[in-house]
Amino acid sequence: MLQLHYQSLRPLTTAHLAQTMSLLSLTAAELRQQIDAELASNPALELVEERRCPVCHRLMPGKGACPVCSQPRQVSPEEPVVFISPREVAYGEGYSGGAGDEQPEDQYSSAGEELPVYVFRQIAPDIAQEERKLAAHLLTNLDDDGLLTITLLEAARYLHVPLARIEQVQRIIQHADPLGVGSCTTQQALLAQLEILAETRPVPLLAGALVRHGMSLLSRHQYAELARQLNAPLARIQEAARFISENLNPYPARSSWGETRQPAREPDRAYYQPDMIISLANPCAVERAEPGSTDEKESTLMVEIIMPLWGTLRINPLYRQAVQESGGPQKEALREDLDRASLFVKCLQQRNHTIQRLMQRIVSLQREFIYKGEKYMCPLTRARIAQELEVHESTISRAVANKAVQMPNGRIIPLSNFFDRSLNVRTVLRELVEGETAPLSDAELSALLAERGFTVARRTVA
């Protein structure tokens, strides 16, 4: 079960450290993709559809934070409450704080998602747990064109199941988007697409015959020879060939995942989905309070770290039992899956713990900035946080990189802004420029900044 054990001083193995660092650098949406990839590729790992707190492991209500871990327990109200909040995160969607926001029409968008994960998310809700394991094995053996790199017989032997079960799972996969994915050959992919399309629209009668018996001639547009061999009118051969060309794809995934896909344009970095949410424990009291009053200063800040998982990630108990009962080479293969699943869960726990400690310290130091704005930012470096948390500076850099924070006012900013030492200087400088009655020289602006406690050279002001 997903329980955190805060043994921060315990030495980590090389594999543990490497995977923890990798997970630490992921955003919430990227982490969800990584979790889905692990679930798809490792049958020893499973997601139980129950909400448990990743920290105290208590069952949680259908919505909201853990009623125990999210309660203020600290002596000083200036110390924030930082907790892990399990919730679903959809790929490519912005964080929505209201029910009225529009959602993307396509629930299973392929943007930014690995092919096995994209397909598995479509079929998993409709198949049994045992079939999911078989599907995961097939999907992890796809090439970038969406075709299998192993035979169905090899899969059946590896998984110790009848060939008929593997064939049944393959048919389910072939019905997913992109149509025909999971086929063994280009010919099988085309035939699968024909079968699926025939369920909803008219398909030329000769299309199947062309795919089965005339692929070589079809690729060279030798329609007359095809008509002779199949003893069919040339017009019907051309009709079927045109349908195949316009509606079928021998390489189902190539356009989105293969070598011919168009490289995605790197957009300007914009943060629509926060990885952490900072809120006020008692926002009403703060709204009524006078600036600088006790009520304003003593309102506790709540820091919600999003764990993009609706359920509990754990080791499959049946798989663990199978390891104990098996022997020989099979036991070694099962043990490898079990060890990999166990390592992933431990590294995920370590990632959460590190980000919790990081946000606890950042929010404590930047409390004034969170309440009052950029002018009140405390100069802060990653090196200082690393020293206080007794970790390497690169660990802090990974934890900060590409993360976004939603502030109490709803604004979403990069987490790296909390380390921008020049931000408060720029804010004060902008106020001076906007408030000047006569143009000020660079030297005069530098002197005014010095009066306010900011030592900035004239060249820097310019």
PATISE-706113 format. One record per residue (C-alpha): residue number from 1; x, y, z; residue in three letters. Coordinates in pm, 1 decimal. Example, Ala and Ser with C-alpha at 12.3 -4.5 7.8 and 13.67 -1.06 7.14 Angstrom:
BEGIN
<1,<1230.0,-450.0,780.0>,"ALA">,
<2,<1367.0,-106.0,714.0>,"SER">,
//
This chain:
BEGIN
<1,<0.0,0.0,0.0>,"MET">,
<2,<107.1,353.9,-56.3>,"LEU">,
<3,<241.0,439.2,287.0>,"GLN">,
<4,<516.6,691.0,347.3>,"LEU">,
<5,<804.2,594.8,570.1>,"HIS">,
<6,<1010.4,901.8,640.5>,"TYR">,
<7,<1349.6,740.2,667.6>,"GLN">,
<8,<1532.6,1029.4,506.9>,"SER">,
<9,<1870.0,929.8,647.8>,"LEU">,
<10,<1854.0,574.5,511.8>,"ARG">,
<11,<2108.3,533.2,231.3>,"PRO">,
<12,<1950.1,475.6,-108.1>,"LEU">,
<13,<2065.0,222.3,-364.2>,"THR">,
<14,<2180.9,351.7,-701.0>,"THR">,
<15,<1863.1,227.3,-872.4>,"ALA">,
<16,<1643.5,377.5,-600.9>,"HIS">,
<17,<1820.7,712.5,-618.4>,"LEU">,
<18,<1814.8,726.6,-998.6>,"ALA">,
<19,<1442.6,651.4,-1022.6>,"GLN">,
<20,<1356.4,888.8,-738.1>,"THR">,
<21,<1542.7,1171.7,-913.0>,"MET">,
<22,<1362.3,1090.1,-1236.5>,"SER">,
<23,<1019.3,1099.4,-1069.4>,"LEU">,
<24,<1110.1,1415.4,-880.4>,"LEU">,
<25,<1152.8,1611.8,-1202.0>,"SER">,
<26,<806.3,1519.4,-1335.0>,"LEU">,
<27,<501.6,1744.0,-1319.3>,"THR">,
<28,<173.4,1601.2,-1191.0>,"ALA">,
<29,<49.4,1527.0,-1543.5>,"ALA">,
<30,<381.0,1369.0,-1642.7>,"GLU">,
<31,<380.8,1162.7,-1324.1>,"LEU">,
<32,<36.9,1025.7,-1410.2>,"ARG">,
<33,<166.7,918.5,-1749.3>,"GLN">,
<34,<462.0,746.0,-1583.6>,"GLN">,
<35,<233.2,566.2,-1338.0>,"ILE">,
<36,<8.7,450.8,-1621.9>,"ASP">,
<37,<311.7,326.5,-1813.8>,"ALA">,
<38,<426.2,123.2,-1512.8>,"GLU">,
<39,<77.6,-20.2,-1464.5>,"LEU">,
<40,<61.9,-114.2,-1831.5>,"ALA">,
<41,<402.5,-281.1,-1839.4>,"SER">,
<42,<423.3,-447.1,-1498.1>,"ASN">,
<43,<149.6,-692.1,-1389.2>,"PRO">,
<44,<295.3,-697.9,-1035.5>,"ALA">,
<45,<171.1,-342.1,-985.8>,"LEU">,
<46,<-197.6,-263.6,-948.2>,"GLU">,
<47,<-424.1,31.3,-880.8>,"LEU">,
<48,<-698.1,-37.7,-626.5>,"VAL">,
<49,<-1000.6,185.0,-674.0>,"GLU">,
<50,<-1017.2,324.7,-325.9>,"GLU">,
<51,<-895.7,659.0,-198.5>,"ARG">,
<52,<-644.0,633.4,81.5>,"ARG">,
<53,<-424.6,910.0,212.5>,"CYS">,
<54,<-69.1,855.0,80.3>,"PRO">,
<55,<65.4,972.8,417.5>,"VAL">,
<56,<-145.7,823.9,699.5>,"CYS">,
<57,<-312.2,557.1,481.0>,"HIS">,
<58,<-661.4,626.1,615.8>,"ARG">,
<59,<-958.5,584.2,385.6>,"LEU">,
<60,<-1057.2,921.6,243.1>,"MET">,
<61,<-1397.5,1062.3,146.9>,"PRO">,
<62,<-1502.7,1060.0,-215.8>,"GLY">,
<63,<-1380.0,1415.3,-262.3>,"LYS">,
<64,<-1151.1,1650.9,-79.3>,"GLY">,
<65,<-834.7,1617.9,123.7>,"ALA">,
<66,<-749.2,1377.2,402.1>,"CYS">,
<67,<-951.2,1488.9,707.7>,"PRO">,
<68,<-654.9,1409.2,933.9>,"VAL">,
<69,<-341.8,1518.6,747.6>,"CYS">,
<70,<-497.0,1842.5,620.8>,"SER">,
<71,<-580.9,1968.3,969.8>,"GLN">,
<72,<-347.6,2225.1,1131.1>,"PRO">,
<73,<-142.5,2057.1,1402.3>,"ARG">,
<74,<148.6,2294.8,1435.1>,"GLN">,
<75,<208.7,2521.6,1732.0>,"VAL">,
<76,<258.5,2836.3,1522.1>,"SER">,
<77,<-5.2,2942.2,1267.2>,"PRO">,
<78,<281.4,3077.4,1056.0>,"GLU">,
<79,<381.9,2719.6,975.9>,"GLU">,
<80,<190.1,2594.9,669.5>,"PRO">,
<81,<-2.8,2269.2,656.8>,"VAL">,
<82,<144.2,2066.0,370.4>,"VAL">,
<83,<-30.2,1748.2,259.4>,"PHE">,
<84,<-52.0,1510.4,-35.9>,"ILE">,
<85,<-385.5,1525.2,-216.7>,"SER">,
<86,<-480.8,1231.2,-441.5>,"PRO">,
<87,<-683.7,1346.2,-736.1>,"ARG">,
<88,<-730.9,1262.9,-1104.0>,"GLU">,
<89,<-527.4,1468.7,-1349.5>,"VAL">,
<90,<-618.6,1453.4,-1717.5>,"ALA">,
<91,<-353.1,1491.4,-1984.0>,"TYR">,
<92,<-341.9,1828.5,-2149.2>,"GLY">,
<93,<-621.7,1972.8,-1937.9>,"GLU">,
<94,<-589.7,2282.0,-1732.1>,"GLY">,
<95,<-669.7,2268.1,-1366.7>,"TYR">,
<96,<-1032.2,2351.2,-1318.4>,"SER">,
<97,<-1152.1,2495.5,-996.5>,"GLY">,
<98,<-1513.0,2518.9,-1110.5>,"GLY">,
<99,<-1766.6,2280.5,-1253.8>,"ALA">,
<100,<-1857.1,2511.9,-1537.3>,"GLY">,
<101,<-1523.4,2497.7,-1717.7>,"ASP">,
<102,<-1526.4,2327.0,-2053.1>,"GLU">,
<103,<-1357.9,1989.8,-2081.0>,"GLN">,
<104,<-1192.6,1847.8,-2394.1>,"PRO">,
<105,<-1427.6,1637.4,-2605.0>,"GLU">,
<106,<-1176.0,1356.8,-2659.6>,"ASP">,
<107,<-1127.6,1177.8,-2330.8>,"GLN">,
<108,<-838.6,978.2,-2470.1>,"TYR">,
<109,<-620.4,1239.1,-2637.6>,"SER">,
<110,<-294.8,1097.5,-2771.7>,"SER">,
<111,<-102.8,1423.6,-2723.7>,"ALA">,
<112,<214.7,1367.8,-2526.5>,"GLY">,
<113,<121.5,1008.5,-2434.6>,"GLU">,
<114,<316.2,693.0,-2506.3>,"GLU">,
<115,<136.9,454.6,-2743.1>,"LEU">,
<116,<99.8,160.9,-2495.2>,"PRO">,
<117,<-45.8,393.4,-2229.9>,"VAL">,
<118,<-279.8,560.9,-2477.7>,"TYR">,
<119,<-425.5,228.0,-2592.1>,"VAL">,
<120,<-434.6,71.4,-2245.5>,"PHE">,
<121,<-638.2,361.2,-2103.1>,"ARG">,
<122,<-904.9,295.8,-2366.6>,"GLN">,
<123,<-947.7,-77.1,-2314.9>,"ILE">,
<124,<-876.3,-119.3,-1941.5>,"ALA">,
<125,<-1224.7,-18.9,-1814.9>,"PRO">,
<126,<-1391.4,-285.1,-2032.2>,"ASP">,
<127,<-1178.4,-591.5,-1959.5>,"ILE">,
<128,<-1116.0,-805.8,-1652.8>,"ALA">,
<129,<-804.7,-773.9,-1439.3>,"GLN">,
<130,<-650.6,-1093.6,-1580.3>,"GLU">,
<131,<-700.9,-973.0,-1937.7>,"GLU">,
<132,<-539.2,-641.1,-1846.6>,"ARG">,
<133,<-216.3,-824.5,-1768.7>,"LYS">,
<134,<-223.0,-996.4,-2106.9>,"LEU">,
<135,<-302.6,-668.5,-2281.6>,"ALA">,
<136,<-20.9,-491.0,-2098.9>,"ALA">,
<137,<227.6,-751.7,-2218.3>,"HIS">,
<138,<118.5,-714.2,-2580.7>,"LEU">,
<139,<115.4,-334.4,-2564.9>,"LEU">,
<140,<467.1,-313.9,-2428.2>,"THR">,
<141,<582.2,-510.2,-2733.2>,"ASN">,
<142,<452.3,-262.7,-2991.9>,"LEU">,
<143,<679.7,-72.9,-3225.7>,"ASP">,
<144,<622.5,293.8,-3311.8>,"ASP">,
<145,<405.4,189.8,-3606.9>,"ASP">,
<146,<163.6,11.1,-3373.1>,"GLY">,
<147,<259.5,-341.6,-3483.4>,"LEU">,
<148,<361.8,-625.1,-3252.4>,"LEU">,
<149,<729.1,-716.6,-3233.0>,"THR">,
<150,<648.5,-1064.4,-3096.6>,"ILE">,
<151,<419.2,-1340.5,-3218.2>,"THR">,
<152,<100.4,-1428.8,-3033.7>,"LEU">,
<153,<240.9,-1774.9,-2971.3>,"LEU">,
<154,<548.5,-1625.1,-2802.2>,"GLU">,
<155,<320.8,-1414.2,-2582.9>,"ALA">,
<156,<108.3,-1716.2,-2489.7>,"ALA">,
<157,<413.7,-1919.5,-2394.9>,"ARG">,
<158,<563.6,-1636.8,-2191.8>,"TYR">,
<159,<240.5,-1574.9,-1999.7>,"LEU">,
<160,<150.1,-1946.5,-1972.5>,"HIS">,
<161,<-200.0,-1900.3,-2112.5>,"VAL">,
<162,<-382.8,-2059.2,-2406.9>,"PRO">,
<163,<-323.1,-1898.8,-2744.9>,"LEU">,
<164,<-697.5,-1838.9,-2780.3>,"ALA">,
<165,<-693.3,-1598.7,-2483.2>,"ARG">,
<166,<-410.7,-1397.4,-2636.2>,"ILE">,
<167,<-597.2,-1380.5,-2968.1>,"GLU">,
<168,<-910.0,-1258.6,-2789.5>,"GLN">,
<169,<-717.3,-980.0,-2614.0>,"VAL">,
<170,<-550.0,-884.5,-2941.8>,"GLN">,
<171,<-890.9,-836.9,-3105.0>,"ARG">,
<172,<-991.1,-603.0,-2822.9>,"ILE">,
<173,<-671.1,-402.0,-2871.0>,"ILE">,
<174,<-725.6,-382.1,-3248.0>,"GLN">,
<175,<-1061.8,-211.4,-3190.0>,"HIS">,
<176,<-894.6,70.8,-2996.3>,"ALA">,
<177,<-766.8,392.6,-3149.7>,"ASP">,
<178,<-569.6,385.5,-3376.3>,"PRO">,
<179,<-772.7,112.4,-3546.9>,"LEU">,
<180,<-571.0,-200.4,-3612.6>,"GLY">,
<181,<-309.6,-131.0,-3347.4>,"VAL">,
<182,<-163.8,-448.1,-3198.6>,"GLY">,
<183,<-169.4,-639.9,-3526.2>,"SER">,
<184,<115.3,-875.7,-3611.4>,"CYS">,
<185,<156.6,-762.4,-3973.7>,"THR">,
<186,<50.8,-477.9,-4199.5>,"THR">,
<187,<-187.7,-716.8,-4374.0>,"GLN">,
<188,<-352.4,-810.1,-4044.2>,"GLN">,
<189,<-381.3,-441.0,-3953.0>,"ALA">,
<190,<-564.3,-367.1,-4279.1>,"LEU">,
<191,<-797.7,-665.3,-4238.9>,"LEU">,
<192,<-878.3,-563.1,-3881.3>,"ALA">,
<193,<-961.1,-210.3,-3996.1>,"GLN">,
<194,<-1185.0,-345.8,-4272.3>,"LEU">,
<195,<-1372.5,-563.0,-4023.1>,"GLU">,
<196,<-1424.2,-273.4,-3782.4>,"ILE">,
<197,<-1528.9,-24.4,-4052.1>,"LEU">,
<198,<-1776.5,-276.3,-4194.7>,"ALA">,
<199,<-1971.4,-257.2,-3868.3>,"GLU">,
<200,<-2067.6,105.7,-3932.1>,"THR">,
<201,<-2037.3,175.0,-4307.0>,"ARG">,
<202,<-2047.6,4.0,-4648.5>,"PRO">,
<203,<-1717.3,-156.2,-4750.3>,"VAL">,
<204,<-1642.3,-267.1,-5110.0>,"PRO">,
<205,<-1675.8,-644.3,-5139.4>,"LEU">,
<206,<-1337.8,-684.0,-5306.8>,"LEU">,
<207,<-1143.8,-484.0,-5045.8>,"ALA">,
<208,<-1077.9,-789.1,-4830.6>,"GLY">,
<209,<-966.9,-996.4,-5129.0>,"ALA">,
<210,<-722.8,-726.1,-5238.6>,"LEU">,
<211,<-565.9,-714.7,-4891.6>,"VAL">,
<212,<-547.3,-1095.2,-4858.7>,"ARG">,
<213,<-422.5,-1186.3,-5203.6>,"HIS">,
<214,<-303.2,-877.9,-5388.1>,"GLY">,
<215,<-93.5,-656.3,-5160.1>,"MET">,
<216,<212.4,-669.2,-5383.8>,"SER">,
<217,<20.7,-580.5,-5699.5>,"LEU">,
<218,<-187.6,-324.2,-5512.3>,"LEU">,
<219,<123.0,-137.7,-5394.9>,"SER">,
<220,<234.2,-107.7,-5760.5>,"ARG">,
<221,<-113.6,-2.0,-5879.3>,"HIS">,
<222,<-134.9,-299.1,-6117.3>,"GLN">,
<223,<-513.2,-300.2,-6115.6>,"TYR">,
<224,<-554.8,-479.7,-6448.8>,"ALA">,
<225,<-349.2,-775.0,-6327.5>,"GLU">,
<226,<-550.3,-781.1,-6004.5>,"LEU">,
<227,<-872.6,-785.6,-6205.7>,"ALA">,
<228,<-742.0,-1080.0,-6407.8>,"ARG">,
<229,<-626.2,-1279.1,-6104.4>,"GLN">,
<230,<-943.3,-1217.7,-5905.0>,"LEU">,
<231,<-1167.9,-1250.6,-6209.2>,"ASN">,
<232,<-1340.8,-922.5,-6128.9>,"ALA">,
<233,<-1431.6,-608.5,-6324.8>,"PRO">,
<234,<-1155.3,-346.6,-6335.6>,"LEU">,
<235,<-1394.2,-77.6,-6207.4>,"ALA">,
<236,<-1465.9,-277.1,-5891.3>,"ARG">,
<237,<-1093.4,-335.9,-5835.7>,"ILE">,
<238,<-1028.8,37.7,-5867.3>,"GLN">,
<239,<-1319.8,115.1,-5632.3>,"GLU">,
<240,<-1181.3,-121.0,-5366.5>,"ALA">,
<241,<-826.5,10.2,-5412.8>,"ALA">,
<242,<-947.1,368.8,-5371.3>,"ARG">,
<243,<-1134.1,275.7,-5052.1>,"PHE">,
<244,<-822.5,109.2,-4908.6>,"ILE">,
<245,<-605.7,408.0,-4997.0>,"SER">,
<246,<-844.5,661.9,-4844.5>,"GLU">,
<247,<-959.0,474.5,-4531.4>,"ASN">,
<248,<-698.9,219.6,-4421.2>,"LEU">,
<249,<-348.8,246.2,-4279.2>,"ASN">,
<250,<-103.3,-46.4,-4280.0>,"PRO">,
<251,<94.6,127.4,-4004.8>,"TYR">,
<252,<-179.2,232.9,-3757.8>,"PRO">,
<253,<34.5,443.6,-3522.2>,"ALA">,
<254,<301.0,580.4,-3755.7>,"ARG">,
<255,<142.5,921.6,-3810.1>,"SER">,
<256,<136.3,995.5,-3435.5>,"SER">,
<257,<416.4,784.1,-3288.4>,"TRP">,
<258,<635.7,667.7,-3576.5>,"GLY">,
<259,<932.3,823.3,-3752.9>,"GLU">,
<260,<714.2,1017.3,-4000.5>,"THR">,
<261,<516.8,1203.3,-3736.9>,"ARG">,
<262,<534.1,1579.1,-3748.0>,"GLN">,
<263,<750.8,1720.9,-3470.2>,"PRO">,
<264,<540.3,1910.9,-3224.0>,"ALA">,
<265,<608.8,2281.2,-3206.1>,"ARG">,
<266,<739.6,2371.7,-2864.6>,"GLU">,
<267,<485.1,2619.0,-2727.9>,"PRO">,
<268,<567.9,2906.5,-2502.2>,"ASP">,
<269,<568.6,2777.3,-2148.5>,"ARG">,
<270,<227.1,2839.4,-1995.0>,"ALA">,
<271,<103.2,2699.0,-1668.9>,"TYR">,
<272,<-260.8,2596.7,-1673.3>,"TYR">,
<273,<-244.3,2301.5,-1439.1>,"GLN">,
<274,<-84.4,2346.2,-1096.8>,"PRO">,
<275,<123.2,2081.8,-925.3>,"ASP">,
<276,<63.0,2245.7,-587.0>,"MET">,
<277,<-225.3,2459.6,-458.1>,"ILE">,
<278,<-177.9,2715.9,-181.5>,"ILE">,
<279,<-494.5,2828.7,-4.7>,"SER">,
<280,<-603.2,2993.6,319.2>,"LEU">,
<281,<-739.8,2784.2,603.4>,"ALA">,
<282,<-977.5,3067.6,695.7>,"ASN">,
<283,<-1013.4,3298.3,393.8>,"PRO">,
<284,<-1321.8,3476.5,529.2>,"CYS">,
<285,<-1135.9,3596.2,837.6>,"ALA">,
<286,<-853.9,3734.3,623.3>,"VAL">,
<287,<-1094.6,3921.3,396.2>,"GLU">,
<288,<-1247.3,4097.0,698.1>,"ARG">,
<289,<-912.7,4168.2,865.9>,"ALA">,
<290,<-729.2,4498.3,845.9>,"GLU">,
<291,<-388.7,4487.2,670.4>,"PRO">,
<292,<-121.3,4384.9,918.9>,"GLY">,
<293,<-372.5,4277.8,1182.7>,"SER">,
<294,<-339.1,3961.9,1391.7>,"THR">,
<295,<-617.4,3788.4,1196.6>,"ASP">,
<296,<-431.9,3840.1,871.1>,"GLU">,
<297,<-98.6,3721.6,1005.6>,"LYS">,
<298,<-236.9,3417.6,1186.4>,"GLU">,
<299,<-436.0,3261.6,903.7>,"SER">,
<300,<-275.7,2925.7,830.2>,"THR">,
<301,<-165.7,2854.8,475.8>,"LEU">,
<302,<-268.2,2517.8,332.3>,"MET">,
<303,<-41.2,2359.0,71.4>,"VAL">,
<304,<-195.8,2080.3,-134.2>,"GLU">,
<305,<53.1,1872.6,-333.7>,"ILE">,
<306,<-135.3,1699.8,-611.6>,"ILE">,
<307,<-85.2,1325.8,-635.9>,"MET">,
<308,<-237.1,1242.7,-977.4>,"PRO">,
<309,<-386.4,914.3,-870.9>,"LEU">,
<310,<-747.5,829.5,-792.9>,"TRP">,
<311,<-691.8,511.9,-597.0>,"GLY">,
<312,<-416.5,324.6,-416.7>,"THR">,
<313,<-105.2,197.4,-589.9>,"LEU">,
<314,<19.6,-129.4,-445.5>,"ARG">,
<315,<187.7,-462.5,-512.5>,"ILE">,
<316,<-57.2,-718.5,-649.3>,"ASN">,
<317,<-101.6,-974.6,-364.1>,"PRO">,
<318,<-184.4,-1253.4,-610.6>,"LEU">,
<319,<136.2,-1182.8,-796.9>,"TYR">,
<320,<333.5,-1190.7,-472.6>,"ARG">,
<321,<175.1,-1528.0,-392.6>,"GLN">,
<322,<260.5,-1656.1,-740.8>,"ALA">,
<323,<626.1,-1570.8,-681.6>,"VAL">,
<324,<626.5,-1772.5,-360.8>,"GLN">,
<325,<460.4,-2073.3,-522.8>,"GLU">,
<326,<656.2,-2084.5,-849.6>,"SER">,
<327,<1005.3,-2212.2,-914.7>,"GLY">,
<328,<1287.3,-2216.2,-1167.6>,"GLY">,
<329,<1314.3,-1958.1,-1449.3>,"PRO">,
<330,<950.5,-1858.3,-1408.6>,"GLN">,
<331,<1014.7,-1756.7,-1048.6>,"LYS">,
<332,<1304.9,-1536.5,-1157.9>,"GLU">,
<333,<1090.1,-1358.3,-1416.8>,"ALA">,
<334,<808.5,-1303.0,-1167.6>,"LEU">,
<335,<1053.6,-1187.2,-901.5>,"ARG">,
<336,<1197.5,-930.1,-1142.4>,"GLU">,
<337,<851.3,-778.5,-1199.4>,"ASP">,
<338,<784.1,-780.6,-825.3>,"LEU">,
<339,<1112.5,-607.0,-742.5>,"ASP">,
<340,<1053.6,-344.5,-1010.3>,"ARG">,
<341,<703.7,-272.4,-878.3>,"ALA">,
<342,<828.9,-247.3,-521.0>,"SER">,
<343,<1106.4,-9.1,-624.7>,"LEU">,
<344,<862.3,212.7,-813.2>,"PHE">,
<345,<628.3,244.0,-513.2>,"VAL">,
<346,<919.4,325.7,-280.8>,"LYS">,
<347,<1058.2,587.7,-519.3>,"CYS">,
<348,<714.5,743.9,-552.5>,"LEU">,
<349,<693.0,769.8,-174.1>,"GLN">,
<350,<1036.7,930.5,-160.5>,"GLN">,
<351,<937.0,1182.2,-428.5>,"ARG">,
<352,<627.3,1286.6,-234.5>,"ASN">,
<353,<821.8,1319.5,88.3>,"HIS">,
<354,<1090.1,1537.2,-72.0>,"THR">,
<355,<835.3,1771.8,-231.7>,"ILE">,
<356,<646.4,1795.0,98.2>,"GLN">,
<357,<958.4,1904.7,284.7>,"ARG">,
<358,<1046.8,2148.0,5.4>,"LEU">,
<359,<706.0,2318.1,4.8>,"MET">,
<360,<697.8,2331.4,385.0>,"GLN">,
<361,<1017.7,2535.8,384.0>,"ARG">,
<362,<942.7,2754.1,81.2>,"ILE">,
<363,<597.7,2859.1,200.0>,"VAL">,
<364,<727.4,2929.7,550.9>,"SER">,
<365,<996.9,3161.7,414.1>,"LEU">,
<366,<780.7,3329.0,148.4>,"GLN">,
<367,<468.9,3384.3,358.0>,"ARG">,
<368,<475.7,3762.3,308.3>,"GLU">,
<369,<516.7,3720.4,-67.3>,"PHE">,
<370,<214.3,3488.2,-81.0>,"ILE">,
<371,<-1.0,3731.8,118.3>,"TYR">,
<372,<114.0,4071.6,-7.4>,"LYS">,
<373,<277.5,4028.3,-346.2>,"GLY">,
<374,<610.5,4038.5,-525.7>,"GLU">,
<375,<748.9,4339.4,-339.9>,"LYS">,
<376,<765.8,4132.9,-19.1>,"TYR">,
<377,<958.2,3839.3,-163.0>,"MET">,
<378,<1235.8,3702.7,55.5>,"CYS">,
<379,<1564.9,3655.4,-135.1>,"PRO">,
<380,<1594.6,3279.0,-159.9>,"LEU">,
<381,<1828.8,3038.8,-336.4>,"THR">,
<382,<1809.8,2670.8,-411.4>,"ARG">,
<383,<2143.3,2627.2,-235.5>,"ALA">,
<384,<1998.0,2764.0,89.4>,"ARG">,
<385,<1697.9,2530.0,77.7>,"ILE">,
<386,<1923.6,2235.5,-4.8>,"ALA">,
<387,<2143.7,2312.3,294.5>,"GLN">,
<388,<1846.6,2346.0,530.3>,"GLU">,
<389,<1689.3,2020.5,408.2>,"LEU">,
<390,<2027.1,1842.7,398.6>,"GLU">,
<391,<1997.5,1735.3,36.0>,"VAL">,
<392,<2201.8,1809.5,-275.1>,"HIS">,
<393,<2121.6,2130.2,-462.3>,"GLU">,
<394,<2047.2,1928.4,-777.6>,"SER">,
<395,<1765.9,1755.0,-585.4>,"THR">,
<396,<1601.8,2091.8,-520.1>,"ILE">,
<397,<1650.1,2194.3,-882.8>,"SER">,
<398,<1475.3,1878.7,-1003.0>,"ARG">,
<399,<1188.9,1925.1,-758.2>,"ALA">,
<400,<1137.1,2286.1,-869.9>,"VAL">,
<401,<1180.8,2242.7,-1245.7>,"ALA">,
<402,<864.2,2287.5,-1456.9>,"ASN">,
<403,<633.7,2278.4,-1151.0>,"LYS">,
<404,<353.0,2530.3,-1110.8>,"ALA">,
<405,<177.7,2664.4,-801.8>,"VAL">,
<406,<-173.1,2803.4,-771.1>,"GLN">,
<407,<-171.7,3098.9,-532.9>,"MET">,
<408,<-458.4,3183.3,-293.3>,"PRO">,
<409,<-586.6,3444.3,-540.9>,"ASN">,
<410,<-616.1,3177.5,-812.2>,"GLY">,
<411,<-314.1,3291.3,-1010.7>,"ARG">,
<412,<-86.4,3010.3,-1133.4>,"ILE">,
<413,<287.3,3081.4,-1135.6>,"ILE">,
<414,<605.6,2877.2,-1183.4>,"PRO">,
<415,<743.7,2736.2,-859.5>,"LEU">,
<416,<1078.8,2881.9,-965.1>,"SER">,
<417,<934.1,3230.6,-904.6>,"ASN">,
<418,<979.3,3173.0,-531.8>,"PHE">,
<419,<1354.5,3175.9,-595.3>,"PHE">,
<420,<1361.6,3486.3,-818.9>,"ASP">,
<421,<1573.1,3728.2,-616.6>,"ARG">,
<422,<1527.8,4008.6,-868.9>,"SER">,
<423,<1148.5,3991.9,-868.3>,"LEU">,
<424,<1095.2,4223.8,-572.1>,"ASN">,
<425,<1357.0,4467.2,-707.9>,"VAL">,
<426,<1177.3,4484.1,-1041.4>,"ARG">,
<427,<846.0,4545.2,-865.0>,"THR">,
<428,<983.0,4838.8,-664.0>,"VAL">,
<429,<1158.1,4977.7,-972.0>,"LEU">,
<430,<834.7,4962.6,-1170.0>,"ARG">,
<431,<654.7,5152.5,-890.9>,"GLU">,
<432,<922.4,5423.2,-895.4>,"LEU">,
<433,<901.3,5465.4,-1272.0>,"VAL">,
<434,<520.8,5470.6,-1278.7>,"GLU">,
<435,<506.5,5719.2,-990.1>,"GLY">,
<436,<766.6,5967.6,-1115.9>,"GLU">,
<437,<645.1,6319.6,-1194.2>,"THR">,
<438,<959.7,6398.7,-1393.2>,"ALA">,
<439,<1187.3,6155.7,-1576.5>,"PRO">,
<440,<1450.9,6004.4,-1346.1>,"LEU">,
<441,<1800.5,5915.7,-1457.5>,"SER">,
<442,<1946.5,5568.5,-1408.6>,"ASP">,
<443,<2168.4,5701.6,-1130.7>,"ALA">,
<444,<1870.1,5860.2,-952.3>,"GLU">,
<445,<1671.1,5538.0,-976.2>,"LEU">,
<446,<1969.5,5344.1,-838.0>,"SER">,
<447,<1990.3,5586.9,-543.8>,"ALA">,
<448,<1616.5,5556.4,-470.8>,"LEU">,
<449,<1645.3,5177.7,-473.7>,"LEU">,
<450,<1936.6,5199.5,-230.1>,"ALA">,
<451,<1719.6,5406.6,6.0>,"GLU">,
<452,<1472.0,5118.2,6.4>,"ARG">,
<453,<1736.8,4859.6,81.1>,"GLY">,
<454,<1820.7,4736.8,-269.8>,"PHE">,
<455,<2180.6,4776.8,-380.8>,"THR">,
<456,<2163.6,4783.5,-760.5>,"VAL">,
<457,<2428.0,4921.8,-995.9>,"ALA">,
<458,<2332.5,5198.8,-1239.4>,"ARG">,
<459,<2414.0,4973.2,-1537.2>,"ARG">,
<460,<2173.9,4709.2,-1402.5>,"THR">,
<461,<1895.8,4966.2,-1365.1>,"VAL">,
<462,<1950.7,5073.4,-1725.3>,"ALA">,
//
